Amino acid sequence: MGEGCAGALLQSGRFINYIAQFMAEIAYHASHEQFSPAYLLKMAVLAERAGFRAIHSSDHFHPWSERQGHSGFSFAWLGAAMQATRLPFSMVCAPGQRYHPAIVAQAVATLAEMFPERFSVELGSGEALNENITGQEWPEKELRNKRLLESAEVIRALLKGDTVTHNGLVRVEGARLYTRPASMPLLMAAALTAETAAWAGSWADGLITVAQEPEEVLKIRDAFYHGGGAGKPFMIQLALSYAATEQEALEGAYEQWRNNLLPSPLLADLAFPAQFDAAGQYISKEKVQNKIPVSSSLQYHTDKIGAYLETGCSRLILHNVNRQQERFIEDFGSRVLPAL
């Protein structure tokens, strides 16, 4: 970590405590789009036993593909999973349309009260895939970001104990949380571009992004730091495919995760899994192999992970995008995590 970042850390006791606890943590991603809540509960327990240091998930109403076939309610699952383990958890969530921000605040407060210092949330502007179910118009990105910021401000104020009335892109009338955690959970942001990351630096308690090439990740990290995020947690979610054979790793990634390689505007604006499947049929296995680390070699994955750890991220979230979750957890726990 650079001197500038270290200096900023010294000026913020809250973030010093967070990063001291979580620096270089390797987390397991529990993919609700791909697996049932009951199965993911077992995987969270298995991941803790294997040596993963945190659990991450993303809140969805629909999966990215009909082939994935699941989409459990993340907030309900978190109560069970956090009770079954002792690890910290975090989750991507989009307030403002499908969820009123006051409801997000209440859910976050409840989890953080039951499991002190173990829960944080990453707020994003959302995708039509999940938000379109309300029947409301799907806004352009600029308006979604404005709505996200309003929602984040409402959530933060409620968690502080304020009575909130707000009239904007979201409306709140006299809301107050009567059950709040002893300490404020981190309200982080999710960003895919340097532009969004720089904007998030001005208001978010931390940032999560997805793994592109390491040099692109560094641009996003630096934009976040320069935008006001210096000294705050920076997390990366890395999609990879590890399986017993090279062919299984490639076939599994292609079958389960090729739709996620569509351009960002399509990822945000397509509304139904069938639409993603129609667009995803034009993505080749070669593109999947070029965009996602695909291998049956543990050394290959260890080297890839090491390159992202060199960005100075506070948490690296590993998502094995194929269906071989037990093998992934057990093999990475015994041979990859110790090498890191």
C-alpha positions in Angstrom: 0.0 0.0 0.0 1.4 3.4 -1.0 2.5 6.2 1.4 -0.4 8.4 0.5 -2.9 5.7 1.3 -1.1 4.9 4.6 -1.1 8.5 5.6 -4.8 8.8 5.0 -5.4 5.7 7.1 -3.6 7.3 10.0 -6.1 10.2 9.8 -9.2 7.9 10.1 -9.4 5.6 13.1 -12.6 4.0 11.9 -11.0 2.8 8.7 -7.7 1.9 10.4 -9.7 -0.6 12.5 -11.5 -1.9 9.5 -8.5 -2.4 7.3 -6.3 -3.8 10.2 -9.0 -6.5 10.7 -9.6 -7.3 7.0 -6.5 -6.5 5.0 -5.8 -9.1 2.3 -8.8 -11.2 3.3 -9.9 -13.8 0.8 -13.7 -14.1 0.7 -16.1 -16.7 -0.8 -18.8 -15.4 -3.0 -22.2 -17.1 -2.4 -24.0 -16.8 -5.8 -27.7 -16.6 -5.2 -28.4 -16.6 -8.9 -26.8 -20.1 -9.3 -27.6 -22.0 -6.1 -30.4 -22.5 -3.6 -30.3 -20.7 -0.3 -30.0 -24.0 1.6 -27.1 -25.1 -0.5 -25.3 -21.7 -0.1 -25.8 -22.0 3.7 -23.8 -25.3 3.6 -21.2 -23.6 1.4 -20.8 -20.7 3.8 -20.1 -23.1 6.6 -17.7 -25.1 4.4 -15.9 -22.0 3.3 -15.3 -20.9 6.9 -13.9 -24.3 7.8 -11.6 -24.2 4.7 -10.1 -20.9 5.8 -12.0 -18.3 3.8 -12.1 -15.1 5.9 -15.4 -13.6 4.8 -18.5 -14.3 2.8 -20.0 -12.1 0.0 -23.2 -12.1 -2.0 -25.2 -10.0 -4.4 -28.9 -9.3 -4.0 -31.0 -10.4 -7.0 -34.6 -10.9 -7.9 -33.9 -12.7 -11.2 -30.8 -14.7 -12.2 -28.6 -13.7 -15.2 -29.7 -16.8 -17.2 -32.5 -19.4 -17.2 -29.6 -21.9 -16.9 -28.7 -20.5 -13.5 -32.1 -21.2 -12.1 -32.1 -19.5 -8.7 -32.5 -16.2 -6.9 -33.2 -16.5 -3.2 -33.9 -13.5 -1.0 -30.4 -12.4 0.2 -31.5 -10.5 3.3 -33.4 -13.5 4.7 -30.4 -15.8 3.9 -28.0 -13.5 5.7 -29.7 -14.1 9.0 -29.3 -17.8 8.8 -25.8 -17.7 7.3 -24.4 -15.3 9.8 -25.8 -17.3 12.7 -24.2 -20.5 11.3 -20.7 -18.9 11.0 -18.5 -16.3 12.7 -17.2 -14.6 9.6 -17.9 -11.0 8.4 -20.4 -10.7 5.5 -21.1 -8.1 2.9 -23.6 -7.8 0.1 -24.3 -5.7 -3.0 -27.8 -4.1 -2.9 -29.6 -1.5 -5.0 -31.9 0.9 -3.1 -34.3 3.3 -4.7 -36.8 1.3 -6.8 -37.4 -2.4 -5.8 -36.3 -1.5 -2.2 -37.3 1.8 -0.5 -34.1 3.1 1.2 -35.9 3.1 4.6 -36.4 -0.7 4.2 -32.8 -1.2 3.3 -31.8 0.8 6.4 -34.0 -1.3 8.6 -32.6 -4.6 7.2 -29.0 -3.4 7.5 -29.7 -2.2 11.1 -31.3 -5.4 12.1 -28.4 -7.6 10.8 -25.7 -5.2 12.2 -27.5 -5.2 15.6 -27.6 -9.0 15.8 -24.1 -9.5 14.4 -22.0 -6.6 15.6 -19.0 -5.5 13.4 -19.7 -8.3 11.0 -22.0 -6.8 8.3 -21.4 -4.1 5.6 -23.4 -3.3 2.5 -22.3 -2.2 -1.0 -24.9 0.1 -2.6 -25.3 0.2 -6.4 -27.5 1.8 -9.0 -29.0 -1.5 -9.9 -30.0 -3.4 -13.1 -33.3 -3.6 -14.8 -33.1 -7.4 -14.5 -34.0 -6.9 -10.8 -35.7 -3.5 -10.6 -38.0 -3.7 -13.6 -40.4 -5.9 -11.6 -41.9 -2.7 -10.0 -43.4 -1.6 -13.3 -41.8 1.8 -12.9 -39.8 3.4 -15.6 -36.1 2.4 -15.7 -34.0 5.6 -15.5 -30.9 6.5 -17.4 -27.6 5.9 -15.6 -27.1 9.6 -14.5 -30.5 9.6 -12.8 -29.9 6.2 -11.2 -26.7 7.5 -9.7 -28.6 10.6 -8.3 -31.2 8.3 -6.9 -28.5 6.1 -5.4 -26.9 9.0 -3.6 -30.2 10.2 -2.2 -30.9 6.7 -1.0 -27.5 6.4 0.6 -28.0 9.6 2.4 -31.4 8.5 3.7 -30.0 5.1 4.9 -27.0 6.7 6.6 -29.3 9.3 8.4 -31.6 6.6 9.6 -28.8 4.4 10.9 -27.5 7.5 12.8 -30.9 7.7 14.6 -32.3 10.7 12.7 -36.0 11.1 11.9 -36.0 11.5 8.1 -38.3 13.4 5.7 -37.0 13.6 2.1 -38.6 14.7 -1.1 -36.6 13.9 -4.2 -36.2 11.0 -6.5 -37.0 9.0 -3.4 -39.6 10.1 -0.9 -39.5 9.5 2.8 -42.0 10.9 5.4 -41.1 10.9 9.1 -39.1 7.7 9.1 -37.1 6.6 12.2 -35.4 3.4 13.1 -36.1 2.3 16.6 -33.7 -0.7 16.5 -30.2 0.4 15.5 -26.7 -1.3 15.9 -24.2 0.0 18.5 -21.8 1.0 15.7 -22.5 2.2 12.2 -22.0 -0.4 9.5 -20.0 0.6 6.5 -22.1 1.8 3.5 -19.9 1.2 0.5 -20.5 1.6 -3.2 -20.3 -0.7 -6.2 -18.6 0.7 -9.3 -17.5 -0.7 -12.7 -15.8 2.4 -14.1 -13.2 4.9 -13.0 -15.8 7.7 -13.4 -18.3 6.1 -11.1 -15.5 5.2 -8.6 -14.3 8.8 -8.4 -17.9 10.0 -7.7 -18.4 7.3 -5.1 -15.2 8.4 -3.3 -17.1 11.6 -2.2 -19.8 9.7 -0.2 -19.1 6.0 0.2 -17.3 4.3 3.1 -15.5 2.0 0.7 -15.7 0.5 -2.8 -16.2 -2.8 -4.5 -15.4 -3.4 -8.2 -15.2 -6.5 -10.4 -11.9 -7.8 -11.6 -10.8 -6.6 -15.0 -7.1 -6.6 -16.0 -5.1 -5.5 -12.9 -4.0 -2.3 -14.6 -7.7 -1.4 -15.1 -8.5 -2.2 -11.5 -5.7 0.1 -10.4 -7.3 3.0 -12.5 -10.6 2.4 -10.7 -8.9 2.2 -7.3 -6.9 5.4 -7.9 -10.0 7.2 -9.2 -11.8 6.3 -6.0 -8.9 7.4 -3.8 -8.6 10.7 -5.7 -12.3 11.3 -5.5 -12.2 11.2 -1.7 -11.9 7.5 -0.9 -8.2 7.4 0.2 -7.9 5.2 3.3 -11.2 3.6 2.8 -11.7 -0.2 2.1 -11.3 -1.2 -1.6 -12.6 -4.6 -2.5 -12.4 -6.7 -5.8 -14.7 -9.5 -6.9 -12.8 -12.0 -9.1 -14.9 -14.3 -11.3 -12.9 -17.5 -12.1 -13.5 -21.1 -13.1 -11.7 -23.9 -11.3 -12.8 -27.5 -11.9 -11.3 -31.0 -12.1 -10.3 -30.7 -15.7 -9.6 -27.9 -18.1 -12.6 -28.8 -20.2 -15.0 -28.8 -17.2 -13.6 -25.5 -16.1 -14.3 -23.9 -19.5 -17.6 -25.6 -20.1 -18.8 -24.6 -16.7 -17.9 -21.0 -17.1 -19.4 -20.9 -20.6 -22.7 -22.5 -19.4 -23.1 -20.4 -16.3 -21.4 -17.1 -16.7 -21.1 -16.1 -20.4 -24.0 -13.7 -20.2 -22.1 -11.6 -17.7 -19.5 -10.7 -20.4 -22.1 -8.6 -22.3 -21.3 -4.9 -22.5 -22.1 -2.8 -19.4 -25.1 -1.0 -21.0 -26.8 -4.3 -21.7 -26.0 -5.7 -18.3 -27.8 -2.7 -16.8 -30.8 -2.4 -19.2 -31.9 -5.9 -20.2 -34.9 -6.8 -18.1 -35.4 -10.6 -18.2 -33.1 -13.7 -18.1 -34.4 -14.8 -21.5 -33.1 -11.6 -23.0 -29.7 -12.2 -21.5 -29.7 -15.7 -22.9 -30.6 -14.4 -26.4 -27.8 -11.9 -26.3 -25.4 -14.3 -24.7 -25.7 -16.9 -27.4 -23.2 -14.8 -29.5 -20.5 -15.0 -26.9 -17.9 -17.6 -27.8 -16.0 -19.9 -25.5 -12.8 -18.2 -26.6 -14.1 -14.9 -25.2 -15.0 -16.6 -22.0 -11.5 -18.0 -21.7 -10.0 -14.6 -22.5 -12.1 -12.7 -19.9 -12.3 -15.2 -17.0 -9.4 -17.1 -15.5 -10.2 -20.7 -16.5 -8.0 -23.6 -15.4 -7.8 -26.8 -13.4 -4.4 -25.7 -12.2 -4.2 -24.4 -8.6 -0.9 -22.7 -9.4 -2.4 -20.8 -12.3 -5.2 -19.5 -10.0 -2.7 -18.7 -7.2 -0.7 -16.5 -9.6 -3.8 -14.8 -10.9 -5.0 -14.0 -7.4 -1.6 -12.7 -6.4 -1.7 -10.2 -9.2 -4.9 -8.7 -7.7 -3.7 -8.8 -4.2 -0.8 -6.5 -5.4 -3.4 -3.8 -6.0 -3.5 -3.3 -2.2 -7.2 -4.4 -1.9 -8.5 -4.9 1.6 -10.6 -7.9 0.5 -10.5 -10.1 -2.6 -13.8 -12.0 -3.2 -13.5 -15.3 -5.2 -16.4 -16.4 -7.3 -16.1 -19.8 -8.8 -18.6 -19.4 -11.6 -19.1 -23.1 -12.4 -21.1 -25.5 -10.3 -18.2 -27.3 -8.6 -18.4 -25.4 -5.4 -17.3 -28.1 -2.9 -14.2 -28.9 -4.9 -13.3 -25.3 -5.3 -13.7 -24.6 -1.5 -11.8 -27.6 -0.4 -8.9 -27.4 -2.9 -8.5 -23.6 -2.5 -8.7 -23.9 1.3 -6.0 -26.6 1.4 -3.6 -25.4 -1.3 -4.3 -21.9 -2.5 -5.2 -19.9 0.6 -2.1 -21.0 2.5 0.1 -20.0 -0.4 -1.2 -16.5 -0.3 
